[in-house]
Amino acid sequence: MKLSCPICQSKFSLDQAAHEGLMSEMVELASRFGKKWDIVYEYTDCFRVERWGTVSFKKRLRLLKEVLKLLEHNAFSYQGKRYKTDWARISAAITTIVNAEKFGLKNHNYLKKVMLGDAERVSDEGLTAREEQAREVKRRSGETGNRRTGKTGTARGMTGAEFRELHGIVGNLVDRIGSKEDGGEGGG
């Protein structure tokens, strides 16, 4: 099917128009990768079926978007477990794969395997083992804190007045319970 430009009247196909849209998307991705564009683009060549084959333009674009997503989140899942990493480690893993001249990759699992050595495993809450350990130590020590006032204290051995003062609770209601002003005892 041939279309014509409404301005210059030149003829072009629908496939050419779609390809032009994909090319502009590829240029935008290249700008987001910056200096690492060359190595990331070369990494997509590892998805060739044959050693001297090619990767289709649409597949390459999809792969680039997946790598960009990995870079933006600095986290990935592998075999049901979540891991946290950084751009330098991802870049080193991609370079390792490219230098090994791998081809025939079906998905990013090989990249994930290479990154496993440097990545930190994270919990379902997104915390690393060190962060969870620090949280557990804090919980076991019994420290509580008021974020608003910055005061801390232990949960054990605190009087009610100290607790109210620590957490900024107004004691007026507590003081008024059972008083005659609010119709408590004998107010009927």
C-alpha positions in Angstrom: 0.0 0.0 0.0 1.4 3.4 -1.0 0.7 6.6 0.8 1.6 10.1 -0.3 2.9 13.0 1.8 0.3 15.7 2.1 3.0 18.4 1.8 5.5 17.2 -0.9 3.3 14.4 -2.5 6.2 11.9 -2.4 5.1 8.2 -2.2 6.0 5.9 0.7 4.8 2.6 2.0 3.1 1.9 5.3 6.1 -0.2 6.3 8.4 2.7 5.7 6.3 4.9 7.9 6.4 2.3 10.7 10.1 1.9 10.3 10.6 5.7 10.6 8.7 5.6 13.9 10.9 2.8 15.2 14.0 4.6 14.1 13.1 7.7 16.1 12.4 5.5 19.1 15.8 3.9 18.7 17.5 7.4 18.6 15.7 8.4 21.8 17.0 5.2 23.5 20.5 5.8 22.3 20.4 9.2 24.0 19.2 7.7 27.2 22.1 5.1 27.2 24.7 7.8 26.6 28.3 6.6 26.4 27.2 3.0 27.1 25.2 2.9 23.9 27.8 1.1 21.9 28.2 -1.8 24.3 24.5 -2.2 24.9 23.8 -2.2 21.2 26.5 -4.8 20.7 24.9 -6.8 23.5 21.7 -7.1 21.4 23.8 -8.8 18.7 24.1 -11.7 21.1 20.5 -12.5 20.4 21.4 -13.6 16.8 20.3 -17.2 16.0 23.4 -17.8 13.9 26.9 -16.5 14.4 26.7 -14.3 11.3 23.0 -13.7 11.4 21.1 -10.5 12.3 18.6 -9.4 14.9 15.4 -7.9 13.6 14.9 -4.2 14.2 11.7 -4.7 16.3 13.4 -7.4 18.5 16.5 -5.2 19.0 14.3 -2.3 20.0 12.4 -4.6 22.5 15.7 -5.8 23.9 17.0 -2.3 24.3 13.9 -1.3 26.2 14.3 -4.3 28.6 17.9 -3.4 29.3 16.9 0.2 29.9 14.3 -1.0 32.4 17.0 -3.0 34.1 19.2 0.0 34.3 16.5 2.3 35.6 15.4 -0.1 38.4 18.9 -1.5 39.2 17.1 -4.6 40.2 16.2 -7.9 38.6 14.5 -11.3 39.4 16.1 -14.6 38.8 14.6 -18.0 39.7 12.0 -16.4 41.9 14.5 -14.3 43.9 15.0 -10.6 43.7 18.4 -8.9 43.5 19.7 -5.4 43.6 22.7 -4.1 41.6 24.0 -0.9 40.0 24.9 0.5 36.6 28.6 -0.3 36.9 27.9 -4.0 37.6 25.4 -4.3 34.8 27.8 -2.6 32.4 30.6 -5.0 33.4 28.3 -8.0 33.0 27.2 -6.8 29.5 30.9 -6.2 28.5 31.8 -9.8 29.7 29.1 -11.3 27.6 30.0 -9.2 24.5 33.7 -10.0 24.9 32.8 -13.7 25.1 31.2 -13.3 21.7 28.1 -15.2 22.8 25.2 -15.6 20.3 21.8 -17.4 20.4 20.6 -15.9 23.6 16.8 -16.3 24.1 16.4 -14.0 27.0 18.4 -12.0 29.6 18.9 -14.9 32.0 22.6 -15.3 30.9 23.1 -11.7 31.8 21.4 -12.2 35.1 23.7 -15.2 35.9 26.8 -13.1 35.2 25.4 -10.4 37.5 24.6 -12.8 40.3 28.1 -12.8 41.7 28.0 -9.0 42.5 24.3 -8.5 43.1 22.7 -8.3 46.5 19.6 -10.4 47.2 16.6 -8.4 48.4 13.5 -9.4 50.3 9.9 -9.0 49.1 10.0 -5.6 50.8 13.0 -4.5 48.7 15.5 -4.6 51.6 19.0 -6.1 51.3 20.3 -8.5 53.9 22.3 -5.8 55.6 19.2 -3.5 55.8 17.1 -6.3 57.2 19.7 -7.2 59.8 20.0 -3.6 60.9 16.2 -3.4 61.2 16.1 -6.6 63.2 18.8 -5.4 65.6 16.9 -2.2 66.1 13.7 -4.1 66.8 15.3 -6.5 69.2 17.0 -3.7 71.2 13.5 -2.3 72.0 14.2 1.2 70.7 11.2 3.2 69.7 11.4 6.6 68.2 9.2 9.5 67.5 10.1 10.8 64.0 8.4 14.1 64.7 10.5 15.0 67.8 13.5 12.8 67.2 13.4 11.5 70.8 14.0 7.8 71.5 13.4 5.6 74.4 12.8 2.0 75.4 9.4 0.5 75.4 10.0 -1.2 78.7 10.1 0.8 82.0 8.3 3.9 80.7 5.6 5.5 82.7 2.3 6.6 81.0 3.2 10.2 81.4 6.6 9.7 79.8 5.0 7.8 76.9 2.5 10.6 76.3 5.2 13.2 76.4 7.5 11.2 74.2 4.8 10.7 71.5 3.2 14.1 71.9 -0.1 12.7 73.1 -2.3 15.3 74.7 -3.1 14.1 78.2 -6.2 16.3 78.5 -8.6 13.5 77.6 -6.9 11.0 79.8 -7.0 13.4 82.7 -10.6 14.2 82.2 -11.8 10.5 82.2 -13.9 10.0 85.3 -14.0 13.8 86.2 -17.3 15.4 87.1 -17.0 18.0 84.3 -17.8 15.5 81.5 -20.7 13.9 83.3 -18.7 11.0 84.6 -19.4 10.0 88.2 -22.4 11.5 89.8 -23.3 13.8 87.0 -26.7 12.2 86.3 
